[in-house]
Amino acid sequence: QVQLVESGGDLVQPGGSLRLSCVASGFTVEDYAVAWFRQAPGMERDIVSCISSASIIPYAFQKGRFTISRDTAKNTVYLQMNSLKPEDTGVYYCSAVFVPWSNWCPSTSRDSIDYWGTGTQVTVSS
C-alpha cells in the first residue's frame, strides 16, 4: 500500500524548533521528488521545501529557517524548522512526484503530485 505519513507537528512557542517526518511506504523516496507544503486556514497550499530524487535542494530552499533532508535507509524525508514564527502555523503536508534521476521539484500544489500525506498540524503561538 502506497502512503505518506507525516508526524512531528505540535504547539510550539515563537522561536522554537520542530522536526517533521514523512515516512514513505510502498515506494522508494530515491525515485521521487519529495516536497513539504504548508496550508494555513483559508489559504492555498504553499510549498515550503523540496528535495529532488537526485538529492538536490533547489536554491530557493537552501537558505532560511527550514532544512529538508532525506534518509534513504529509513525511506523518510525530514523538515527541520527553526526560529518558528506565528505565520508558520498551518497543516504541513508531505508530497511525492515520480521523477527518477532528476533535479526537478514541484513549484506549486497545482503540479501533478502523485501522492499526498494527510498532514500534521503545526501551531506557533505563545
Summary of the structure (lengths in Angstrom):
residues: 126
radius of gyration: 13.5
end to end distance: 39.4
largest distance: 43.2
contacts: 381
relative contact order: 0.32
helix: 7%
strand: 46%
